[in-house]
Amino acid sequence: MQAFTQHTGIAAPLLHANIDTDQLIPKQFLAKVSREGFGVHLFHDWRYLDDAGEQLNPEFILNQAPFNGATILLAGENFGCGSSREHAPWALEDFGFRAVIAPSFADIFYQNSINNGLLPVVLPVQQVEQLASSMAPIQIDLVDKVVISSQGDRFAFELDEAARQNLLQGLDAIGETLALQQQISAFEQQQPSWR
């Protein structure tokens, strides 16, 4: 998992409320067994005019410059609702997003994002709308837990400290366990052989 400390990038505004995981990655694309290759299907029904995904919809924000190179997504309330598919943050990351900023997230999507290195940032609606009003890059600083607009406005956000530390260090659940390998080995050596 890639560590997240600071990131500066173009933020694509997609301020609809209740964008669910089936809109993020439709069910017909869930058959893959690795995390790679889902980005091409992100927002499939909105990005493409055909089922084969060959004809881009010129009206969709992620098909328009400069947002086709966005690495931050600005979204509406209850982002990531619907089914608990972990493929949704995989698709966002594979497309190139490092963070999603929204007024609220579905709980399972929020945790799946953290577990997979995608930073979910909760900010009030007014601040998300203010960030969406500019096409200039914005900065997210996870060290100081602040989003900095292109005009220099600073919006503080909260994140569970354990989740923050894992993102800063690039640790998923397996990496977090492996980081404790010495303590695990020491504990195992203290146990009787019959265990």
C-alpha positions as CSV (number, residue, x, y, z in Angstrom):
1,M,0.0,0.0,0.0
2,Q,1.4,3.4,-0.9
3,A,2.0,5.7,2.0
4,F,0.0,9.0,2.2
5,T,1.6,12.0,3.8
6,Q,0.8,14.9,1.6
7,H,-0.8,15.1,-1.8
8,T,-1.4,17.9,-4.3
9,G,-3.7,17.4,-7.2
10,I,-6.6,18.4,-9.4
11,A,-10.0,17.8,-7.6
12,A,-12.9,16.7,-9.7
13,P,-16.3,17.9,-8.5
14,L,-18.9,15.2,-8.6
15,L,-21.2,16.6,-5.9
16,H,-24.1,14.3,-6.2
17,A,-25.4,12.8,-2.9
18,N,-25.8,9.1,-2.4
19,I,-23.3,7.9,-5.0
20,D,-23.4,4.2,-4.4
21,T,-20.9,1.4,-5.0
22,D,-22.8,0.1,-8.0
23,Q,-22.4,3.5,-9.7
24,L,-18.7,3.4,-8.7
25,I,-18.0,-0.1,-10.1
26,P,-21.0,-1.9,-11.6
27,K,-21.6,-5.5,-10.6
28,Q,-20.7,-7.0,-14.0
29,F,-17.0,-6.0,-13.5
30,L,-16.4,-7.7,-10.2
31,A,-15.1,-11.0,-11.4
32,K,-11.4,-10.1,-11.2
33,V,-9.3,-11.6,-8.5
34,S,-6.7,-8.9,-8.1
35,R,-7.0,-5.2,-7.3
36,E,-5.7,-4.0,-10.7
37,G,-7.8,-3.3,-13.7
38,F,-10.9,-1.8,-12.1
39,G,-10.1,1.9,-12.9
40,V,-11.2,1.5,-16.5
41,H,-14.7,0.5,-15.2
42,L,-15.0,3.3,-12.6
43,F,-18.3,5.1,-13.1
44,H,-18.8,3.0,-16.2
45,D,-22.4,3.9,-16.8
46,W,-21.7,7.6,-16.5
47,R,-18.3,7.6,-18.3
48,Y,-19.3,5.7,-21.4
49,L,-22.1,5.9,-23.9
50,D,-21.9,2.2,-24.8
51,D,-21.9,-1.0,-22.8
52,A,-18.5,-2.0,-24.1
53,G,-16.8,1.0,-22.6
54,E,-15.4,2.2,-25.9
55,Q,-17.3,5.5,-26.5
56,L,-16.6,8.2,-23.8
57,N,-19.4,10.4,-22.7
58,P,-18.1,13.9,-23.3
59,E,-20.6,15.3,-20.8
60,F,-19.2,13.4,-17.8
61,I,-16.7,15.4,-15.7
62,L,-14.0,12.8,-15.6
63,N,-13.9,12.8,-19.4
64,Q,-13.1,16.5,-19.5
65,A,-9.8,18.3,-19.1
66,P,-8.4,19.0,-16.6
67,F,-10.5,16.6,-14.5
68,N,-9.6,13.5,-16.6
69,G,-6.3,13.8,-14.7
70,A,-7.8,14.4,-11.3
71,T,-6.4,12.6,-8.3
72,I,-8.8,14.0,-5.7
73,L,-12.6,13.5,-5.9
74,L,-15.0,16.0,-4.4
75,A,-18.4,14.3,-3.7
76,G,-21.7,14.8,-2.1
77,E,-23.2,13.3,1.1
78,N,-23.3,9.6,1.9
79,F,-20.6,8.7,-0.7
80,G,-20.1,5.0,-1.2
81,C,-23.5,3.8,0.1
82,G,-25.0,0.6,-1.2
83,S,-23.3,-2.8,-1.1
84,S,-20.0,-3.3,0.8
85,R,-17.9,-4.2,-2.2
86,E,-14.3,-3.5,-1.6
87,H,-13.9,-3.1,-5.4
88,A,-15.2,0.5,-5.1
89,P,-12.0,1.9,-3.5
90,W,-9.9,-0.4,-5.7
91,A,-11.5,1.2,-8.8
92,L,-11.0,4.7,-7.5
93,E,-7.3,4.0,-6.7
94,D,-6.7,2.2,-10.0
95,F,-8.2,5.2,-11.8
96,G,-5.7,7.4,-10.1
97,F,-7.5,8.9,-7.1
98,R,-5.6,9.2,-3.8
99,A,-8.4,10.8,-1.8
100,V,-12.2,11.5,-1.7
101,I,-13.5,14.6,0.1
102,A,-17.2,14.5,1.0
103,P,-19.5,15.7,3.8
104,S,-20.2,12.1,4.8
105,F,-19.4,8.5,3.7
106,A,-21.1,5.2,4.1
107,D,-19.4,3.5,7.0
108,I,-18.3,0.3,5.2
109,F,-16.9,2.3,2.2
110,Y,-15.1,4.6,4.6
111,Q,-13.3,1.7,6.3
112,N,-12.6,-0.1,3.1
113,S,-11.0,3.1,1.7
114,I,-8.7,3.4,4.7
115,N,-7.8,-0.3,4.5
116,N,-6.8,0.1,0.9
117,G,-4.9,3.3,1.1
118,L,-7.5,5.7,-0.3
119,L,-7.9,8.7,2.1
120,P,-11.6,9.6,2.9
121,V,-11.8,13.2,4.1
122,V,-15.0,14.5,5.8
123,L,-15.5,18.2,5.4
124,P,-18.7,20.3,5.8
125,V,-20.8,20.8,2.6
126,Q,-19.8,24.5,2.3
127,Q,-16.1,23.7,2.4
128,V,-16.5,20.9,-0.2
129,E,-18.4,23.4,-2.4
130,Q,-15.7,26.0,-2.0
131,L,-13.0,23.5,-3.0
132,A,-15.2,22.6,-6.0
133,S,-15.4,26.2,-7.2
134,S,-11.8,26.3,-8.5
135,M,-10.1,24.2,-11.1
136,A,-6.7,24.8,-9.5
137,P,-4.9,22.0,-7.6
138,I,-5.6,21.5,-3.9
139,Q,-3.3,20.0,-1.2
140,I,-4.2,17.4,1.4
141,D,-1.8,17.2,4.3
142,L,-2.4,14.1,6.4
143,V,0.5,14.9,8.8
144,D,-1.4,18.1,9.9
145,K,-4.9,16.8,9.0
146,V,-5.7,19.8,6.8
147,V,-6.9,20.5,3.2
148,I,-5.5,23.6,1.6
149,S,-7.3,25.3,-1.2
150,S,-5.6,27.0,-4.1
151,Q,-6.4,30.3,-2.4
152,G,-4.7,29.2,0.8
153,D,-7.8,28.4,2.8
154,R,-7.1,25.7,5.4
155,F,-9.8,23.2,6.3
156,A,-9.0,20.9,9.2
157,F,-10.4,17.4,9.2
158,E,-10.4,14.5,11.7
159,L,-9.3,10.9,11.3
160,D,-8.9,8.1,13.8
161,E,-5.3,8.1,14.9
162,A,-4.7,4.4,14.2
163,A,-6.1,4.8,10.7
164,R,-4.0,7.9,10.2
165,Q,-0.8,6.2,11.3
166,N,-1.5,3.2,9.0
167,L,-2.0,5.6,6.0
168,L,1.1,7.6,6.8
169,Q,3.2,4.4,6.9
170,G,1.4,2.7,4.0
171,L,0.2,-0.2,6.1
172,D,-2.8,-2.3,5.3
173,A,-4.1,-4.9,7.9
174,I,-1.5,-7.4,6.8
175,G,1.3,-4.8,6.8
176,E,0.2,-3.7,10.3
177,T,0.5,-7.3,11.5
178,L,3.9,-7.8,9.8
179,A,5.2,-4.7,11.5
180,L,4.7,-6.5,14.8
181,Q,6.6,-9.6,13.6
182,Q,9.3,-9.3,16.3
183,Q,6.8,-9.1,19.1
184,I,4.8,-12.0,17.6
185,S,7.9,-14.1,17.4
186,A,9.0,-13.2,21.0
187,F,5.5,-14.2,22.2
188,E,5.6,-17.5,20.4
189,Q,9.0,-18.4,21.8
190,Q,7.6,-17.9,25.3
191,Q,4.8,-20.4,24.8
192,P,5.2,-24.1,25.8
193,S,5.9,-26.4,22.9
194,W,2.6,-28.3,23.3
195,R,0.8,-25.1,22.2
